[in-house]
Amino acid sequence: MVKEIKKTLKYNFFNLLKFEFIFKLLTVFIFSPFFLWIFQFIMKLSGYSYLTKENFLPFLLNPISIVMLLLLFLFLTFYSLFDIGVVIQLIDSSYQKREVKLSEVMRSSFQKSLRVFSIKNFLFVFFILFLIPFLHVGVGISLFSAIKIPEFILDFIRANATLSILYCLVLVLLLVLFFRWIYSLSYYFLEDCSFLEAAKKSSGLGKGKHFKDFFTLVVTQALLAISHLLLILLLIVLLVVIYHCLHSYEWLNSIFIAIGCLIIFVSFLIYTIVSSSFSYIIICLMFYQHKEDHGEKIKHLSFSKISKKEKKKPLLTGAFVLLVVISFSFLTYQVLTGKFNLNIEYVRTMEVTAHRGASVLYPENTMSAFVGAKELGADWIELDVQQTKDREIIVLHDTNFKRTAGVSLNTWEATLEEVKKLDVGSFKDKRFQGEKVPTLEEVIVWAKENHMKLNIELKPTGNEKDFEKDVAEIILKYHFENDCVITSQVYEVLENFKKVNSNILTVYVTALAYGDVTQLDAADYFSVEASSITKSMVSTCHNEGKQIYAWTVNTDESILKMIDMNVDNIITDDPTLAKELIYSSKTSNILAEVIEGVERLF
């Protein structure tokens, strides 16, 4: 396989690199913003200036949205197919040991990709959207590969055994479909098959060899990733040596370090660009091998071969080199002017909220969890409140006590006296047996004494009476209005609360926030599911004087991403981890940390 890959790369590798570099560059800087603008235009046509969890479904069911989004997905599929088609046809030419004109290959791919607008090729949308991302291994720059399931949905799935099994089965099914249809793109571009015909032929070609194909693809991709990692480690070791040798020459040291970091960045960029193409090389080689094993005739495409005379006039090569120089000059300018700063040093004021208290170690929404959150160093405590039958405000997330107390009793049907008899600690651990449901008043008294801030989420059931008024009165009774925020996933609740008291800060909790959400006047701040947060969203809200909270963020990767996004508050089940990561980034120097890590290894 390694020899075959070398042979394939020998002829059109530079063409492939040129195309992928320019195409990915255009994707990032032109086409991604363009498709985003199209989506915003669809929102405008449908009468929506922003999207949240509450209005997202009506937006999707809007007839205008359905038609326009369908067209958008078709164009996105065409765009992705064009990219894939150029790669496959360059590989095919290389397999024939022919160096061809890139312009001809691009023209052919464009014409063949147009067939996606045919009814019989409509399923390509599903194939590109759900199956092609398996090729990108998390690093490919693709319009579709970035799609991911929000973390709060994954947390919900993981918490339910049945849903976890179903989720795994769906992933397995998609993986099986992917490897059954893995050669459909080769059939589509090389033999002009429709998608259904190509999928059928692909299933037959790989029959009995799907596991071997899977193993081959995964191993070769792993080897590529490992080789890139070894190169990065080698560069870091060289940086360490330079750092120590030139330690006394600070200005010279800084120059070499900056160049070294730039080289590492460029190597990662190149790896990102070629990794998905590398997958197609492997798939095409397996395609040819299986065709030969089955005794099938390999249908190759024929393009004009580049003559020696044409090689002496490398106009496209010159343009490519110029584009590379401009791109890296721009990057260097960004580094030198501090807009892309390799040595980031600034103080962060980011705060951490313990989700339902220290709910990982203690029963959620209990005094034990709140005390634990304070001990773990949380700045805020998030808690959920509901109204009982006798209009008492209690702290509870679910509308029923079944999960936490083992009693099937709805909150609006229970009195405070009945609630106080329940044990909401044993479900977590027998050590917490006898833990009671606290009232909001009890928590505020404790928080005031312990200098803790509260994120109070109102959970309406539709059976309340003066819910917002009762909560506001408790807050005002203890003069706690400057140490809390009122949050809710129901925007109407915030509107009602502002009518009762306009001085207490309100936060709109939503799994989705897209468009100009700052128009929601009843929300002073926004609490958004982490995977929906973008830098532009944070910037927009900050420019309007509004803060962004991120929920529920529990992993190193997601917390660091939120730190990089510069959100104002991280809501997490693990406040200790969040505080440590924020603290370590307060006065961070990326290179120094890398060097320190390498030195510990050696």
C-alpha positions in Angstrom: 0.0 0.0 0.0 2.8 2.4 0.9 4.5 1.9 -2.6 1.2 2.4 -4.3 0.6 5.6 -2.4 4.1 6.9 -3.4 3.4 6.1 -7.1 0.0 7.8 -6.9 1.6 10.9 -5.3 4.4 11.0 -7.9 2.4 12.5 -10.8 -0.3 15.0 -9.7 0.7 15.7 -6.1 1.5 19.3 -6.8 -1.7 19.8 -8.7 -3.6 18.2 -5.7 -1.8 20.4 -3.2 -2.5 23.6 -5.3 -6.1 22.8 -5.7 -6.7 21.8 -2.1 -4.9 24.8 -0.7 -6.7 27.3 -2.8 -10.1 25.5 -2.4 -9.8 25.3 1.4 -8.6 28.9 1.5 -11.7 30.0 -0.5 -13.9 27.8 1.7 -12.7 29.5 4.9 -12.6 33.1 3.7 -15.2 33.3 1.0 -17.7 30.4 0.6 -18.3 29.7 4.3 -19.3 33.3 5.0 -21.3 33.3 1.7 -23.3 30.2 2.7 -23.7 31.7 6.1 -25.1 34.9 4.5 -27.5 32.7 2.4 -28.8 31.1 5.6 -29.3 34.5 7.2 -31.2 35.6 4.0 -33.4 32.5 4.4 -34.1 33.6 8.0 -35.1 37.0 6.8 -37.4 35.6 4.1 -39.1 33.5 6.7 -39.5 36.5 9.0 -36.9 35.6 11.6 -34.1 37.9 12.7 -32.8 35.5 15.3 -33.2 31.8 16.3 -33.4 30.3 19.8 -34.6 27.0 21.0 -38.1 28.3 21.4 -38.6 29.4 17.8 -36.2 27.0 15.9 -38.9 24.4 15.2 -41.4 26.9 13.8 -38.6 28.2 11.6 -37.8 24.8 10.3 -41.5 24.0 9.6 -42.0 27.3 7.8 -42.8 26.4 4.1 -40.3 29.1 2.8 -37.6 27.7 5.1 -38.2 24.1 4.0 -37.8 25.0 0.3 -34.9 27.4 0.7 -33.0 25.1 3.1 -33.4 22.2 0.8 -31.9 24.3 -2.0 -29.1 25.4 0.3 -28.2 21.8 1.2 -28.2 20.9 -2.5 -25.8 23.7 -3.3 -23.6 22.7 -0.3 -23.6 19.1 -1.6 -22.6 20.3 -5.1 -19.8 22.3 -3.6 -18.5 19.4 -1.6 -18.8 17.0 -4.6 -16.8 19.4 -6.7 -14.0 19.2 -4.2 -14.1 15.4 -4.0 -14.5 15.0 -7.8 -11.3 16.9 -8.5 -9.3 14.8 -5.9 -10.7 11.5 -7.3 -10.0 12.4 -10.9 -6.4 13.6 -10.1 -5.8 10.3 -8.3 -7.2 8.4 -11.3 -4.8 10.3 -13.7 -1.9 9.6 -11.4 -2.8 5.9 -11.3 -2.5 6.0 -15.1 0.9 7.7 -14.6 -0.3 10.9 -16.4 0.3 14.4 -15.2 -2.8 16.4 -16.4 -4.0 19.9 -16.6 -5.8 20.9 -13.4 -8.1 23.2 -15.3 -9.5 20.3 -17.3 -10.0 18.2 -14.2 -11.8 21.0 -12.5 -14.1 21.5 -15.5 -14.9 17.8 -15.6 -15.6 17.7 -11.8 -17.9 20.8 -12.1 -19.9 19.2 -14.9 -20.3 15.8 -13.1 -21.1 17.5 -9.8 -24.0 19.3 -11.4 -25.8 15.9 -11.7 -26.6 16.1 -8.0 -29.5 18.4 -8.9 -31.1 15.3 -10.6 -33.9 13.5 -8.7 -32.1 10.2 -8.9 -29.0 11.7 -7.2 -30.9 13.4 -4.4 -29.6 10.9 -1.8 -26.2 12.4 -2.2 -27.2 15.0 0.3 -27.6 12.3 2.9 -24.3 10.7 1.9 -22.3 13.9 2.1 -24.0 15.2 5.2 -23.8 12.1 7.4 -21.2 9.8 5.9 -18.4 11.8 4.4 -17.5 13.4 7.7 -16.1 9.9 8.7 -13.3 10.6 6.3 -12.2 13.9 7.9 -11.1 12.3 11.3 -11.9 15.6 13.0 -9.4 17.7 11.1 -10.6 18.2 7.6 -11.8 21.6 6.5 -15.2 20.7 5.3 -18.5 22.6 5.3 -20.2 19.5 6.7 -17.5 17.9 8.8 -17.9 20.7 11.5 -21.4 19.6 12.3 -21.6 18.1 15.7 -24.2 17.2 18.3 -24.6 19.8 21.1 -22.9 18.7 24.3 -26.1 19.1 26.4 -27.9 16.5 24.1 -24.9 14.1 24.4 -25.1 14.5 28.2 -28.8 13.7 28.1 -28.1 10.6 25.9 -25.3 9.4 28.2 -27.5 9.7 31.2 -30.1 7.4 29.6 -29.0 3.8 29.0 -31.6 3.2 26.3 -30.7 6.3 24.4 -27.0 5.6 24.7 -27.5 2.2 23.1 -29.7 3.7 20.4 -27.1 6.4 19.8 -24.3 3.8 19.4 -26.5 1.7 17.1 -27.1 4.7 14.9 -23.4 5.5 14.7 -22.7 1.8 13.9 -25.4 1.9 11.2 -23.9 5.0 9.6 -20.4 3.5 9.7 -21.8 0.3 8.0 -23.5 2.4 5.4 -20.4 4.4 4.8 -18.2 1.3 4.2 -20.9 -0.3 2.0 -21.1 2.9 -0.1 -17.4 3.8 0.2 -16.7 3.3 -3.5 -19.9 5.0 -4.7 -18.0 8.3 -5.4 -15.5 6.6 -7.6 -18.3 5.0 -9.6 -20.1 8.3 -9.8 -17.2 10.3 -11.1 -15.3 7.6 -13.1 -18.2 5.6 -14.6 -21.0 8.3 -14.6 -23.3 6.2 -12.5 -26.3 7.6 -10.6 -26.0 7.6 -6.8 -28.3 4.6 -6.4 -26.5 2.6 -9.1 -23.1 3.7 -7.6 -24.2 2.7 -4.1 -25.3 -0.7 -5.3 -22.1 -1.4 -7.2 -20.0 -0.2 -4.2 -21.8 -2.7 -1.9 -21.1 -5.5 -4.3 -17.5 -4.5 -4.9 -16.6 -4.5 -1.2 -18.7 -7.5 -0.2 -16.8 -9.6 2.4 -14.0 -7.0 2.6 -15.6 -4.2 4.6 -13.7 -5.0 7.8 -10.4 -5.2 5.9 -11.1 -1.9 4.1 -12.0 -0.3 7.5 -8.8 -1.5 9.1 -6.7 -0.3 6.1 -8.2 3.2 6.1 -8.0 3.6 9.9 -4.4 2.3 10.1 -3.1 4.5 7.2 -4.8 7.6 8.6 -3.3 6.8 12.0 0.2 6.4 10.5 -0.3 9.8 8.8 -1.4 11.4 12.1 1.5 9.8 14.0 4.1 10.9 11.5 2.8 14.4 11.7 2.9 14.3 15.5 6.5 13.0 15.4 7.4 15.9 13.1 5.8 18.4 15.5 7.7 16.8 18.5 10.9 17.1 16.6 10.3 20.8 15.9 9.4 21.4 19.5 12.7 19.7 20.6 14.6 22.0 18.3 12.8 24.9 19.7 13.8 23.8 23.2 17.5 23.6 22.1 17.3 27.0 20.5 15.5 28.4 23.6 18.4 27.3 25.8 21.2 28.2 23.4 20.0 31.7 22.8 18.5 32.3 26.2 20.8 35.3 26.9 20.0 36.9 23.5 16.3 37.7 24.2 15.5 39.5 20.9 17.2 36.8 18.7 15.6 34.1 20.8 12.1 35.7 20.3 12.6 35.8 16.5 13.6 32.1 16.3 10.8 31.1 18.6 8.3 33.0 16.5 9.6 31.4 13.3 9.4 28.0 15.0 5.8 28.5 16.1 5.0 29.6 12.6 6.5 26.5 11.1 4.5 24.3 13.5 1.3 26.2 12.6 2.0 25.8 8.8 2.7 22.1 9.2 -0.6 21.6 11.0 -2.3 23.7 8.2 -0.8 21.4 5.5 -1.8 18.3 7.4 -5.3 19.6 7.8 -5.5 20.3 4.0 -4.1 16.9 2.8 -5.6 14.6 5.4 -9.0 14.2 3.8 -7.3 13.9 0.3 -5.1 11.2 1.7 -8.2 9.2 2.6 -9.5 9.4 -0.9 -6.1 8.2 -2.2 -6.5 5.1 0.0 -10.1 4.5 -1.0 -9.3 4.9 -4.8 -6.4 2.4 -4.5 -8.6 -0.1 -2.7 -11.3 0.5 -5.4 -8.8 -0.3 -8.2 -7.5 -3.4 -6.3 -11.1 -4.8 -5.8 -11.9 -4.1 -9.4 -8.9 -6.2 -10.5 -9.8 -9.0 -8.0 -13.3 -9.1 -9.4 -12.1 -9.1 -12.9 -13.9 -5.9 -13.7 -12.6 -3.5 -16.3 -11.3 -0.3 -14.8 -12.8 2.7 -16.6 -10.4 5.6 -16.5 -11.0 9.2 -17.5 -8.8 10.7 -20.2 -7.4 14.2 -19.9 -4.8 16.1 -21.9 -1.3 15.2 -20.8 0.9 18.2 -19.8 3.6 18.6 -22.4 7.1 19.7 -21.6 6.5 23.0 -23.3 3.5 23.7 -21.0 5.6 22.8 -17.9 7.9 25.6 -18.9 5.0 28.1 -18.5 3.7 27.4 -15.1 1.2 30.2 -14.9 -1.0 28.5 -12.3 2.1 27.4 -10.4 3.2 31.0 -10.2 -0.3 32.1 -9.0 -0.2 29.4 -6.4 3.2 30.4 -5.1 2.1 34.0 -5.0 -1.1 33.1 -3.1 1.0 31.1 -0.6 3.4 34.0 -0.1 0.5 36.4 0.4 -1.2 34.1 2.9 1.9 33.5 5.0 2.9 37.2 4.8 -0.6 38.1 6.1 -0.2 35.5 8.9 3.3 36.9 9.7 1.9 40.4 9.8 -0.9 39.2 12.2 1.8 37.7 14.5 4.1 40.7 14.4 1.3 43.2 15.1 -0.1 41.1 17.9 -3.4 40.3 16.2 -2.4 36.7 16.2 -0.4 36.6 19.4 1.8 33.6 20.1 2.6 34.9 23.6 -0.8 35.6 25.1 -0.6 37.4 28.4 -3.7 39.0 29.9 -5.8 38.7 33.0 -9.1 36.9 32.7 -12.2 37.8 34.7 -14.1 34.7 33.7 -16.2 33.2 36.5 -17.3 29.7 37.2 -20.8 28.5 38.1 -21.4 25.2 39.8 -24.3 23.5 37.9 -27.0 22.6 40.5 -24.2 23.0 43.1 -21.4 20.5 43.3 -23.7 17.9 41.6 -20.9 15.5 40.7 -20.0 14.8 44.4 -23.3 15.7 46.1 -27.0 15.3 45.5 -28.0 18.1 43.1 -29.9 21.2 44.3 -29.3 20.5 48.0 -27.6 22.4 50.7 -24.8 19.8 50.7 -24.2 20.5 47.0 -24.2 24.3 47.6 -21.7 24.0 50.5 -19.6 21.7 48.4 -19.6 24.2 45.5 -18.3 26.9 47.8 -15.5 24.6 49.1 -14.5 23.8 45.5 -14.1 27.5 44.7 -17.1 28.2 42.5 -18.0 31.9 42.0 -21.6 31.2 41.4 -24.2 28.5 42.1 -26.8 27.6 39.6 -30.1 26.3 41.0 -33.6 25.6 39.8 -36.8 26.8 41.5 -40.4 25.9 41.3 -43.6 26.9 43.0 -45.6 24.4 45.3 -49.3 24.1 45.7 -49.2 26.6 48.7 -47.0 29.1 46.7 -43.7 28.3 48.4 -40.6 28.5 46.2 -38.6 25.3 46.4 -35.3 24.3 44.8 -35.8 21.4 42.4 -35.0 20.7 38.8 -37.6 18.1 37.8 -41.3 18.8 37.9 -41.8 15.5 39.7 -40.0 14.0 42.7 -39.7 10.5 41.2 -36.0 10.7 40.2 -34.6 12.3 43.2 -37.0 11.2 46.0 -38.5 8.0 44.5 -42.0 9.4 44.9 -44.3 10.1 42.0 -45.5 13.6 43.1 -45.7 16.7 40.9 -44.3 19.9 42.4 -47.5 21.9 41.9 -49.6 19.3 43.6 -47.4 19.2 46.8 -47.4 21.5 49.8 -44.1 22.6 51.4 -44.9 20.4 54.4 -45.1 17.3 52.1 -42.0 18.3 50.3 -40.0 18.6 53.5 -40.8 15.0 54.4 -39.0 13.7 51.3 -35.4 12.4 51.1 -33.6 13.7 48.1 -30.1 12.6 49.0 -30.3 8.8 49.0 -30.6 8.6 45.2 -27.1 9.9 45.0 -25.6 7.9 47.8 -26.7 6.4 51.1 -24.3 8.8 52.8 -26.7 11.6 52.0 -29.8 10.0 53.4 -32.1 12.5 55.0 -31.1 15.4 52.7 -34.1 17.7 52.3 -35.4 19.9 49.5 -34.3 23.5 50.4 -36.5 26.6 49.8 -35.1 29.5 47.8 -35.3 31.6 51.0 -33.1 29.1 52.9 -30.5 29.1 50.1 -30.4 32.9 49.9 -29.9 33.2 53.7 -27.0 30.8 53.4 -25.5 32.4 50.3 -25.6 35.9 51.9 -23.8 34.6 54.9 -21.2 32.9 52.7 -20.8 35.6 50.1 -21.9 33.3 47.2 -23.7 34.5 44.1 -26.8 32.7 42.8 -27.9 31.9 39.3 -31.7 31.3 39.9 -33.4 29.5 37.1 -37.2 29.7 37.1 -38.8 26.4 35.9 -42.5 27.1 35.1 -44.9 24.2 35.0 -47.9 26.3 33.9 -49.7 25.8 37.2 -48.1 28.8 39.0 -49.7 31.9 40.4 -47.6 35.1 40.6 -44.4 32.9 40.3 -42.1 35.7 39.2 -43.5 38.1 41.9 -43.0 35.6 44.7 -39.3 35.0 43.6 -38.7 38.7 43.4 -40.1 39.4 46.9 -37.8 36.8 48.4 -34.8 38.3 46.7 -35.7 41.9 47.8 -36.5 40.7 51.4 -32.9 39.8 51.9 -31.5 42.7 49.7 -29.9 40.0 47.5 -30.7 41.7 44.1 -27.0 42.6 43.4 -25.8 39.0 44.1 -28.0 37.0 41.8 -29.4 36.7 38.3 -32.8 35.4 37.2 -32.6 32.9 34.4 -35.2 30.9 32.4 -35.5 28.9 29.2 -38.9 30.5 28.7 -38.5 34.1 27.4 -42.0 35.0 28.5 -41.0 34.3 32.1 -38.2 37.0 31.8 -40.7 39.4 30.3 -43.0 38.8 33.3 -40.1 39.2 35.8 -39.0 42.5 34.3 -42.6 43.8 34.8 -42.3 42.9 38.5 -38.8 44.2 38.9 -36.7 45.7 36.2 -33.5 46.1 38.3 -32.6 42.5 38.8 -30.5 41.1 36.0 -32.1 38.5 33.8 -30.5 35.8 31.7 -32.1 34.0 28.8 -31.1 30.3 28.7 -31.2 28.7 25.3 -29.7 25.8 23.5 -29.5 27.8 20.3 -28.8 31.5 19.8 -28.3 32.6 16.2 -28.9 36.0 14.6 -29.3 39.2 16.5 -30.5 37.8 19.8 -29.6 41.2 21.5 -33.1 42.3 20.3 -34.5 40.3 23.2 -34.9 43.3 25.5 -36.1 41.3 28.5 -32.7 39.5 28.6 -29.8 41.4 30.1 -27.4 38.5 29.5 -27.5 35.1 27.6 -26.8 31.6 28.7 -26.1 29.5 25.7 -25.3 25.8 25.2 -21.6 25.6 24.6 -21.6 24.1 21.1 -23.8 26.9 19.8 -21.4 29.7 20.9 -19.2 31.4 18.4 -16.6 34.2 18.7 -18.8 36.5 16.6 -21.8 35.9 19.0 -19.6 36.7 22.0 -18.3 39.8 20.3 -21.8 41.0 19.3 -23.1 40.5 22.8 -20.1 42.2 24.4 -20.5 45.2 22.1 -24.1 45.5 23.3 -22.9 45.3 26.9 -24.3 41.9 27.4 -22.6 38.9 28.9 -22.5 35.3 27.6 -22.7 32.2 29.9 -21.7 28.8 28.5 -23.5 25.6 29.7 -23.0 22.8 30.6 -19.2 22.5 30.0 -17.5 19.5 31.6 -14.5 18.5 29.6 -11.0 19.9 29.3 -11.4 20.5 25.6 -14.8 22.3 25.9 -13.7 24.4 28.8 -10.5 25.5 27.0 -12.6 26.3 23.9 -14.9 28.5 26.0 -11.9 30.2 27.6 -10.6 30.9 24.0 -14.1 32.2 23.1 -13.8 34.7 26.0 -17.2 33.9 27.5 -18.0 35.6 30.8 -19.2 32.6 32.9 -18.7 28.8 32.6 -21.5 26.7 34.0 -20.1 23.3 34.8 -20.6 20.1 36.9 -16.9 20.2 37.6 -16.0 23.7 39.0 -12.5 22.5 40.2 -11.5 21.6 36.7 -12.9 24.9 35.2 -11.1 27.0 37.9 -7.8 25.3 37.3 -7.9 25.7 33.6 -8.9 29.4 33.9 -6.2 30.0 36.5 -3.6 28.4 34.3 -4.6 30.7 31.4 -4.5 33.9 33.4 -0.9 34.7 32.5 -0.3 32.1 29.8 2.6 31.8 27.5 1.9 29.1 24.9 5.4 28.5 23.9 6.8 28.5 27.5 4.2 25.9 28.4 5.1 23.7 25.5 8.8 23.9 26.3 8.1 23.2 29.9 6.2 20.1 29.0 8.9 18.8 26.7 11.6 19.4 29.3 9.6 17.3 31.7 9.6 14.5 29.2 13.4 14.6 28.7 
